[in-house]
Amino acid sequence: MIEIRDVSFTYAESEQGSSLDHVSLVIPKGKVTVLCGRSGCGKTTLARVINGLVPYFYKGEITGDILIDGKSILKKTVQERAGLIGSVFQNPRSQFFNVDSTSELVFGCENMQFSHKEMEERLQYTIKSFGVEGLVNKSLFKMSGGEKQKIACASVSMPGPDIYVLDEPTSNLDLLSIKELALIITKWKAEGKTIIIADHRLNYLRNVADKVVLVEHGQIVWEKEAGDFFAIPDEEAHSYGLRSLRTSLKGCNESQNKERESNSSLNVKNLDFSYEDGIGIHIKNLMLPMGKIIGIVGENGAGKSTFVRCLCGLQKCNGSFYIDDNRVASKNLLKE
């Protein structure tokens, strides 16, 4: 069990006062606890307090105490907490220490001085358990967001911590990757692990969460059993600054903003770009109307980000770009 006792925290040089204000919370052992609330409410700071990033990485003044199984851990360093707590960040790239997946998977165990035999046994079990056979010995720089998140979850799982703290783990994931993340969380829960998740997306946790905690202005507003929380109407959820708890988009309002009228268009012809492994994008002909809002959708790894980088002139590629009938050099696209 994790017990947070009257914890307050203010970031160093902050002009906005306390990010956490006398927070007390009990997180039950072996359960999934979800922290939710508006952006800037304090849920990420609360997660950082638990895993030790506050105050050792994010400096500031902290008061109160945090107990795990009745023992205070507030004065334990991040290194000392590493054996107890595994952390998955919003952007998995920010927690990687290596350039290839296999080295990243064993990194934690190496630092904790596991024997070579035990590391190899844990590695093979983790690869099979997380279904990442196709990602072994692969460059982390060439993975999609979902693949990186899988490696992040698998790597923190390798040393076998009893507690997992996930901060906005779905922010860069597509629907399939979110479902896979939910399965990973379900697996951890079945193993008796304690899981704390701070997130804006909540519906994917409907069948795995046990308790939901609303944070506002650095304080705990309420705690609800997951069943009671997911039964509340969307109107009530929206009043707390939360996203819809339903999967349907029915009832979404159309924008009231008038579209900017324009007869111009950005035309892309024979756009071609490939990474060293052959994966890339190939677009023969595409017309993008100027003055419009255009969504680029697709699964993780489909090429959305690569296409945008090419379109902005941030990525060298083959192809021609025209505004109406006027050709634009790729190096000048940022100016347009």
Phi, psi and chi 1 to 4 in degrees:
 res  aa     phi    psi   chi1   chi2   chi3   chi4
   1 MET       -  140.3 -178.3  179.1   72.9      -
   2 ILE  -107.0  128.8  -58.2  172.3      -      -
   3 GLU  -122.3  119.6 -172.6  176.7   -3.1      -
   4 ILE  -101.1  118.9  -60.3  168.4      -      -
   5 ARG  -113.0  107.4  -69.8 -177.7  178.3  176.4
   6 ASP    48.7   49.6 -163.7   31.6      -      -
   7 VAL   -88.0  129.7  168.4      -      -      -
   8 SER  -125.0  146.0  -65.4      -      -      -
   9 PHE  -148.6  136.3  177.0   75.0      -      -
  10 THR  -127.5  124.7  -57.4      -      -      -
  11 TYR   -63.9  145.5  -73.6   98.8      -      -
  12 ALA   -59.4  135.4      -      -      -      -
  13 GLU    64.3   16.6  -59.1  178.7   -0.3      -
  14 SER   -74.2  137.5  172.7      -      -      -
  15 GLU  -102.9    4.5  -62.1  178.6   -4.7      -
  16 GLN  -107.0   10.7  -60.6  178.5  -10.5      -
  17 GLY    80.7 -159.4      -      -      -      -
  18 SER   -71.3  136.6  -62.0      -      -      -
  19 SER   -84.2  -27.6  -67.4      -      -      -
  20 LEU  -127.2  134.5  -65.5  178.0      -      -
  21 ASP  -127.9   94.6 -175.2   13.9      -      -
  22 HIS    53.0   58.4  -62.8  -75.5      -      -
  23 VAL   -87.9  128.8  170.6      -      -      -
  24 SER  -127.3  131.2  -66.3      -      -      -
  25 LEU  -157.5  139.0  178.2   67.4      -      -
  26 VAL  -109.9  124.1  172.7      -      -      -
  27 ILE  -109.2  111.5  -62.0  173.9      -      -
  28 PRO   -67.6  146.7   20.3  -28.4      -      -
  29 LYS   -69.8  137.7 -170.9  172.3 -175.4  176.6
  30 GLY    75.5   13.9      -      -      -      -
  31 LYS  -119.4  166.2  -57.6  -65.5 -177.6  179.6
  32 VAL  -104.8  115.5  176.8      -      -      -
  33 THR  -110.7  128.7  -61.1      -      -      -
  34 VAL  -108.2  129.5 -179.4      -      -      -
  35 LEU  -102.1  123.8  -51.8  176.3      -      -
  36 CYS  -133.2  168.0   65.6      -      -      -
  37 GLY   148.9  175.2      -      -      -      -
  38 ARG   -63.7  160.2  -64.9  177.7  172.5   85.4
  39 SER   -58.2  132.9  -64.7      -      -      -
  40 GLY    83.0    8.8      -      -      -      -
  41 CYS   -75.4  -22.1   68.2      -      -      -
  42 GLY   118.4   -1.4      -      -      -      -
  43 LYS   -67.1  -38.1   58.3 -175.3 -177.4  -64.8
  44 THR   -67.0  -40.6  -70.4      -      -      -
  45 THR   -61.1  -40.5  -58.6      -      -      -
  46 LEU   -62.3  -41.1 -176.0   53.3      -      -
  47 ALA   -63.2  -40.1      -      -      -      -
  48 ARG   -67.0  -32.3  -69.7  171.0  178.4  169.7
  49 VAL   -64.6  -39.5  164.4      -      -      -
  50 ILE   -69.4  -44.5  -64.2  170.3      -      -
  51 ASN   -87.0   -3.4   63.8   18.5      -      -
  52 GLY    95.4   -1.2      -      -      -      -
  53 LEU   -65.3  -29.3  -69.4  179.1      -      -
  54 VAL  -102.6  124.5  163.6      -      -      -
  55 PRO  -106.0   16.1   37.5  -34.3      -      -
  56 TYR   -81.7  -32.4  -65.6  101.1      -      -
  57 PHE  -102.8  -46.5 -173.6   80.6      -      -
  58 TYR   -96.8  103.2  -63.3   96.2      -      -
  59 LYS   -72.3  151.3  -59.6  -64.3 -175.8 -179.7
  60 GLY   165.5 -173.6      -      -      -      -
  61 GLU  -104.0  125.8 -178.2 -179.3  -10.2      -
  62 ILE  -125.4  140.9 -171.8  168.0      -      -
  63 THR  -131.9  165.1   59.6      -      -      -
  64 GLY    97.6 -161.0      -      -      -      -
  65 ASP  -151.7  156.2 -156.8   -1.9      -      -
  66 ILE  -129.6  127.0  -56.4  168.0      -      -
  67 LEU  -119.8  137.6  -68.5   81.3      -      -
  68 ILE  -118.3  118.9  -65.7 -179.1      -      -
  69 ASP    52.1   40.4  -66.1  -26.6      -      -
  70 GLY    84.6   -2.0      -      -      -      -
  71 LYS  -111.5  132.1  -62.8  179.6 -179.4  178.7
  72 SER   -68.0  135.5  176.2      -      -      -
  73 ILE  -121.2    4.0   64.1  162.9      -      -
  74 LEU   -59.4  -34.4 -169.0   59.1      -      -
  75 LYS   -91.4    0.4  -67.0 -176.5  179.9  180.0
  76 LYS   -76.3  140.1  -71.1 -176.2  179.0  -66.6
  77 THR   -75.6  171.2   64.7      -      -      -
  78 VAL   -58.4  -40.9  176.3      -      -      -
  79 GLN   -62.0  -40.7  -65.9   87.4  -18.4      -
  80 GLU   -70.6  -28.7  -69.1  172.1  -34.7      -
  81 ARG   -82.7  -13.7  -63.8 -169.5 -157.3 -169.4
  82 ALA   -59.5  -34.3      -      -      -      -
  83 GLY   -73.1  -19.4      -      -      -      -
  84 LEU   -96.8  -35.6  -66.3  172.2      -      -
  85 ILE  -128.2  130.7  -55.8  169.0      -      -
  86 GLY  -107.5  136.0      -      -      -      -
  87 SER  -120.0  137.1  -61.7      -      -      -
  88 VAL  -121.2  122.6  178.1      -      -      -
  89 PHE   -93.5  169.3  -55.8  148.1      -      -
  90 GLN   -58.6  -43.8  178.6  176.7   -9.1      -
  91 ASN  -112.2  105.2 -178.2   -4.1      -      -
  92 PRO   -59.0  -26.0   18.8  -30.9      -      -
  93 ARG   -60.6  -28.8  -71.6  178.3  -63.1  179.7
  94 SER   -72.7  -10.9   64.5      -      -      -
  95 GLN  -112.3   -0.2   68.9 -175.4   82.2      -
  96 PHE   -79.3  141.3  -70.0  154.3      -      -
  97 PHE  -113.2   -7.0  -71.0   88.0      -      -
  98 ASN  -127.2  175.3  -61.8  -84.9      -      -
  99 VAL  -105.2  -12.5  -63.6      -      -      -
 100 ASP  -125.1  155.7   71.0  -83.4      -      -
 101 SER   -65.2  -42.6   56.4      -      -      -
 102 THR   -65.8  -42.4  -55.1      -      -      -
 103 SER   -62.5  -36.5  -62.8      -      -      -
 104 GLU   -68.2  -38.3 -174.5   62.8   33.2      -
 105 LEU   -62.4  -38.9  -73.0  171.7      -      -
 106 VAL   -93.9   -2.5  -59.9      -      -      -
 107 PHE   -57.6  -47.3 -178.7   77.7      -      -
 108 GLY   -61.7  -43.6      -      -      -      -
 109 CYS   -66.2  -35.8  -69.9      -      -      -
 110 GLU   -61.9  -43.8  -73.1  177.1  -27.0      -
 111 ASN   -68.7  -25.1  -81.6  -89.0      -      -
 112 MET   -93.2    7.6  -64.3  178.4 -170.5      -
 113 GLN    61.1   40.9  -61.1 -177.8  -30.9      -
 114 PHE   -66.9  150.9  -77.1   65.4      -      -
 115 SER   -68.8  156.9   69.2      -      -      -
 116 HIS   -59.6  -39.9  179.5   78.6      -      -
 117 LYS   -63.4  -45.2  179.7 -179.0  178.6 -178.5
 118 GLU   -67.8  -38.6 -174.3  171.3    4.4      -
 119 MET   -61.2  -43.6  -83.9 -165.4  -66.2      -
 120 GLU   -64.8  -41.3 -177.8   61.7   28.9      -
 121 GLU   -63.7  -44.3  -69.8  174.6   -9.0      -
 122 ARG   -65.7  -38.2  -74.6  174.5  178.5 -100.9
 123 LEU   -62.4  -48.5  176.6   62.5      -      -
 124 GLN   -64.7  -39.3  -64.3  -53.0  -42.0      -
 125 TYR   -64.6  -43.4  172.1   79.6      -      -
 126 THR   -66.4  -43.2  -59.9      -      -      -
 127 ILE   -58.2  -45.2  -70.6  171.7      -      -
 128 LYS   -71.5  -42.6 -176.8  176.9 -179.9 -179.5
 129 SER   -64.0  -38.5  179.8      -      -      -
 130 PHE   -93.9   -2.7  -77.0   81.8      -      -
 131 GLY    63.6   40.9      -      -      -      -
 132 VAL  -109.4   28.6  -65.9      -      -      -
 133 GLU   -55.1  -38.0  -69.1   87.1  -10.8      -
 134 GLY   -76.2   -4.7      -      -      -      -
 135 LEU  -108.3    1.8  -58.5  179.7      -      -
 136 VAL   -68.3  138.5  175.6      -      -      -
 137 ASN    58.0   34.4  -63.4  -38.4      -      -
 138 LYS  -110.8  145.1 -173.1  174.5 -179.8 -179.7
 139 SER   -64.3  130.6  169.2      -      -      -
 140 LEU   -66.9  -26.7  -66.3  169.4      -      -
 141 PHE   -71.7  -18.5  -61.2  104.9      -      -
 142 LYS  -103.1    8.1  -64.3  178.8 -179.8  177.9
 143 MET   -91.2  153.5  -68.9 -175.4 -178.7      -
 144 SER   -75.2  170.9   68.9      -      -      -
 145 GLY   -59.2  -41.4      -      -      -      -
 146 GLY   -66.5  -38.9      -      -      -      -
 147 GLU   -66.5  -40.2  -70.6  171.8  -25.5      -
 148 LYS   -63.1  -39.4  -70.4  173.6 -176.7  173.9
 149 GLN   -66.5  -35.8 -162.3   67.0  -69.4      -
 150 LYS   -61.7  -45.8  -86.0 -172.3  177.1 -179.1
 151 ILE   -65.0  -38.9  -66.6  -61.7      -      -
 152 ALA   -60.6  -46.7      -      -      -      -
 153 CYS   -64.9  -42.5  -69.6      -      -      -
 154 ALA   -66.7  -38.8      -      -      -      -
 155 SER   -68.4  -39.6   63.7      -      -      -
 156 VAL   -73.2  -20.4  -59.4      -      -      -
 157 SER   -79.0  -23.4 -178.6      -      -      -
 158 MET   -54.2  -48.6  -84.0  -81.5  -66.7      -
 159 PRO   -72.9  -11.4  -17.7   32.7      -      -
 160 GLY    77.4   46.1      -      -      -      -
 161 PRO   -67.4  158.4   27.8  -36.1      -      -
 162 ASP   -88.0  -15.9  -70.2  -33.3      -      -
 163 ILE  -128.7  137.6  -59.7  166.4      -      -
 164 TYR  -123.1  133.2  -68.6   93.4      -      -
 165 VAL  -118.7  119.6  177.8      -      -      -
 166 LEU  -117.0  122.7  -72.7   70.9      -      -
 167 ASP  -109.2  111.4 -179.3   23.3      -      -
 168 GLU    47.9   53.4  -57.9  -80.1    0.2      -
 169 PRO   -71.0  -14.9   28.6  -36.4      -      -
 170 THR  -102.5    5.4   64.2      -      -      -
 171 SER   -60.5  -30.2   59.6      -      -      -
 172 ASN  -116.0   19.5  -63.9  -51.7      -      -
 173 LEU  -104.9  147.8  -58.0 -173.9      -      -
 174 ASP   -85.0  178.2   60.4   20.9      -      -
 175 LEU   -61.5  -41.3  -71.0  176.8      -      -
 176 LEU   -63.4  -43.8  176.9   60.0      -      -
 177 SER   -66.5  -33.9  -62.5      -      -      -
 178 ILE   -65.0  -41.3  -69.3  172.7      -      -
 179 LYS   -62.8  -39.6  -70.4  179.8  180.0  178.7
 180 GLU   -66.7  -37.5  -68.7  174.0  -18.5      -
 181 LEU   -63.7  -41.0  175.2   62.5      -      -
 182 ALA   -60.3  -36.5      -      -      -      -
 183 LEU   -67.5  -38.0  -68.3  175.5      -      -
 184 ILE   -63.6  -43.8  -69.6  172.4      -      -
 185 ILE   -63.2  -40.5  -65.3  169.1      -      -
 186 THR   -61.3  -40.6  -58.8      -      -      -
 187 LYS   -62.6  -46.9  170.4 -173.7  172.3  -61.3
 188 TRP   -60.2  -42.6  -76.1  -23.5      -      -
 189 LYS   -62.3  -41.7 -178.3  178.8  177.1  179.8
 190 ALA   -63.5  -24.8      -      -      -      -
 191 GLU   -85.6    1.3  -66.6  173.8   -9.6      -
 192 GLY    86.2   15.2      -      -      -      -
 193 LYS   -77.8  152.3  -52.4  -62.9 -175.5 -179.3
 194 THR   -95.6  128.3  -57.1      -      -      -
 195 ILE  -127.9  128.3  -54.9  157.4      -      -
 196 ILE  -117.6  126.2  -58.7  100.5      -      -
 197 ILE  -126.7  123.1  -54.8  169.3      -      -
 198 ALA  -104.3  118.4      -      -      -      -
 199 ASP  -155.7  157.8 -149.7  -17.7      -      -
 200 HIS   -91.9  -38.1  -74.1  -69.9      -      -
 201 ARG   -76.6  130.4  -75.7  176.3  172.7  164.4
 202 LEU  -126.4  -27.3  -58.9  170.3      -      -
 203 ASN   -60.8  -31.4 -168.0   60.4      -      -
 204 TYR   -67.3  -14.5   76.8  100.3      -      -
 205 LEU   -96.9    5.3  -63.5  166.4      -      -
 206 ARG   -53.4  -41.4  178.9  179.7  -65.1  -87.9
 207 ASN   -98.0    4.6  -64.0  -40.5      -      -
 208 VAL  -126.6  -24.5   66.3      -      -      -
 209 ALA   -70.1  148.6      -      -      -      -
 210 ASP  -109.8  -37.0  -65.1  -70.0      -      -
 211 LYS  -142.2  142.4 -178.2  164.9   75.4  168.8
 212 VAL  -121.9  132.3  179.9      -      -      -
 213 VAL  -119.7  124.9  178.5      -      -      -
 214 LEU   -93.7  128.1  179.2   67.0      -      -
 215 VAL  -113.6  131.9 -175.7      -      -      -
 216 GLU  -140.7  131.8  -78.7 -171.6   -2.0      -
 217 HIS    50.0   40.0  -54.7  -61.9      -      -
 218 GLY    75.7   13.0      -      -      -      -
 219 GLN  -128.3  155.3  -62.9 -179.4  -37.0      -
 220 ILE   -81.9  119.2  -56.5  -62.9      -      -
 221 VAL   -86.2  -48.4  178.5      -      -      -
 222 TRP  -157.9  163.3   48.4 -114.3      -      -
 223 GLU  -124.0  135.2  -55.2  172.7   33.8      -
 224 LYS  -131.7  145.9  -68.0 -177.9 -177.3  -69.3
 225 GLU   -62.9  145.4  -65.3  -63.3  -42.3      -
 226 ALA   -56.8  -40.6      -      -      -      -
 227 GLY   -60.8  -41.2      -      -      -      -
 228 ASP   -69.2  -38.8  -64.7  -27.4      -      -
 229 PHE   -64.5  -48.9  171.2   73.9      -      -
 230 PHE   -73.6   -4.9  -75.1  105.7      -      -
 231 ALA   -90.7  -10.6      -      -      -      -
 232 ILE   -72.0  147.7   68.6  175.5      -      -
 233 PRO   -66.1  155.1   -9.4   20.7      -      -
 234 ASP   -60.7  -33.7  -81.9  -12.3      -      -
 235 GLU   -59.2  -40.6  -68.0   77.4    7.2      -
 236 GLU   -69.1  -42.4 -177.0  178.6  -13.2      -
 237 ALA   -58.8  -42.8      -      -      -      -
 238 HIS   -64.1  -31.8  -64.1  163.6      -      -
 239 SER   -67.3  -22.0   71.7      -      -      -
 240 TYR   -90.5    1.2  -57.9  133.0      -      -
 241 GLY    82.4   18.5      -      -      -      -
 242 LEU   -98.0  156.6  -53.3  179.2      -      -
 243 ARG   -76.0  169.0  -62.7 -179.0 -175.7 -179.0
 244 SER   -57.9  141.3  173.5      -      -      -
 245 LEU   -94.3    4.8  -57.2 -179.5      -      -
 246 ARG  -110.5  157.5  -47.7  -66.5 -179.0  -93.4
 247 THR   -84.8  -21.7   55.9      -      -      -
 248 SER   -72.9  144.7  172.1      -      -      -
 249 LEU   -96.5    7.8  -64.0  178.9      -      -
 250 LYS   -60.0  133.9 -177.5  178.4  179.7 -179.3
 251 GLY    96.8   -4.5      -      -      -      -
 252 CYS   -65.7  133.7  -70.6      -      -      -
 253 ASN   -83.2  140.4  -65.4  -36.1      -      -
 254 GLU   -75.2  151.5  -65.0 -177.0    1.7      -
 255 SER   -62.8  138.4  172.7      -      -      -
 256 GLN   -89.6   -6.0  -61.3  -60.3  -46.4      -
 257 ASN   -73.4  134.3  -63.6  -33.8      -      -
 258 LYS   -73.9  136.1  -67.0 -176.8  178.0 -179.9
 259 GLU   -69.5  143.5  -64.8  178.1  -14.8      -
 260 ARG   -72.6  123.8  177.5  179.8  143.4 -160.7
 261 GLU   -74.7  131.4  -65.3  -64.3  -28.2      -
 262 SER  -160.9  139.7  174.8      -      -      -
 263 ASN  -100.5    1.7  -66.0  -38.4      -      -
 264 SER   -84.4  162.5  -62.9      -      -      -
 265 SER  -151.6  152.4   62.8      -      -      -
 266 LEU   -99.3  120.9  171.1   61.1      -      -
 267 ASN  -110.0  131.5  -60.3  -70.0      -      -
 268 VAL  -113.7  128.7 -178.4      -      -      -
 269 LYS  -131.9  131.6  -65.2 -176.1  178.4 -179.2
 270 ASN    52.6   44.2  -60.4  -44.8      -      -
 271 LEU   -73.8  128.1  175.3   60.2      -      -
 272 ASP  -143.9  127.1 -175.6   85.2      -      -
 273 PHE  -150.9  135.8  173.1   81.4      -      -
 274 SER  -137.0  139.5  -65.4      -      -      -
 275 TYR   -78.4  174.6  -67.8   99.5      -      -
 276 GLU   -61.6  -29.5  -68.5  179.5    0.0      -
 277 ASP   -85.1    4.9   57.6    8.0      -      -
 278 GLY    94.6  -13.0      -      -      -      -
 279 ILE   -79.5  135.5  -61.3  174.9      -      -
 280 GLY  -173.2 -151.7      -      -      -      -
 281 ILE  -131.9  147.5   56.8  172.1      -      -
 282 HIS  -141.0  107.8  -51.0  -80.9      -      -
 283 ILE  -123.8  116.0  -61.3  174.2      -      -
 284 LYS   -76.2  -46.0 -174.8  175.1 -178.1 -179.9
 285 ASN  -155.7  127.5 -163.3   -1.8      -      -
 286 LEU  -147.5  133.2  178.1   65.7      -      -
 287 MET  -114.6  123.6 -171.9  -84.8  -72.4      -
 288 LEU  -114.6  112.1  -58.0  171.6      -      -
 289 PRO   -65.6  137.2   23.4  -32.6      -      -
 290 MET   -76.1  150.3  -55.4  -74.7  -82.1      -
 291 GLY    77.6   14.0      -      -      -      -
 292 LYS  -118.6  160.6  -55.5  -71.1 -174.9 -179.9
 293 ILE   -99.9  120.6  -62.0  174.6      -      -
 294 ILE  -120.4  127.1  -60.4  167.1      -      -
 295 GLY   -94.3  135.8      -      -      -      -
 296 ILE  -111.9  112.7  -58.9  171.7      -      -
 297 VAL  -120.1  162.7  -60.6      -      -      -
 298 GLY   154.1  169.4      -      -      -      -
 299 GLU   -70.3  162.8  -64.3  179.6   -7.3      -
 300 ASN   -56.5  131.7  -72.3  131.1      -      -
 301 GLY    88.6    0.8      -      -      -      -
 302 ALA   -72.5  -23.8      -      -      -      -
 303 GLY   117.5   10.9      -      -      -      -
 304 LYS   -59.6  -52.8  -57.0 -175.4  -63.2  -63.4
 305 SER   -66.1  -39.7  -64.1      -      -      -
 306 THR   -61.1  -43.6  -59.1      -      -      -
 307 PHE   -61.4  -44.6  172.2   59.3      -      -
 308 VAL   -64.4  -40.8  170.6      -      -      -
 309 ARG   -62.8  -40.1  -73.3 -162.9  -64.0  -91.4
 310 CYS   -65.0  -41.3  -69.3      -      -      -
 311 LEU   -66.7  -30.3 -162.3   61.1      -      -
 312 CYS   -90.2   -5.1  -66.8      -      -      -
 313 GLY    82.5   13.1      -      -      -      -
 314 LEU   -87.1  -14.5  -62.7  173.8      -      -
 315 GLN  -126.6  125.5  179.9   72.7   60.2      -
 316 LYS   -66.6  134.6  -76.9 -171.7  175.4 -178.4
 317 CYS  -155.8  167.6   59.7      -      -      -
 318 ASN   -92.2  144.6  -64.0  -41.0      -      -
 319 GLY   141.7  172.1      -      -      -      -
 320 SER  -125.6  143.3  -58.1      -      -      -
 321 PHE  -125.1  135.3  -58.2   90.2      -      -
 322 TYR  -133.6  138.1  -61.4   84.2      -      -
 323 ILE  -103.6  110.8  -66.7 -178.7      -      -
 324 ASP    57.9 -120.2  -63.3  -29.5      -      -
 325 ASP  -101.8    7.2  -64.6  -34.4      -      -
 326 ASN  -100.2  118.1  -58.7  -46.5      -      -
 327 ARG   -71.1  139.2 -175.9  165.2 -177.1  172.2
 328 VAL  -119.2  125.7 -178.8      -      -      -
 329 ALA   -65.2  143.1      -      -      -      -
 330 SER   -57.9  -33.6   58.9      -      -      -
 331 LYS   -68.3  -17.6   64.9 -179.0 -179.6  179.4
 332 ASN   -98.8    1.9  -65.6  -33.1      -      -
 333 LEU   -64.0  -34.2  -74.1  169.7      -      -
 334 LEU   -62.5  -28.5  -82.3  172.9      -      -
 335 LYS   -75.9  -19.7  -60.7  176.7 -177.3  178.6
 336 GLU   -89.8      -  -59.7  -66.5  -23.2      -
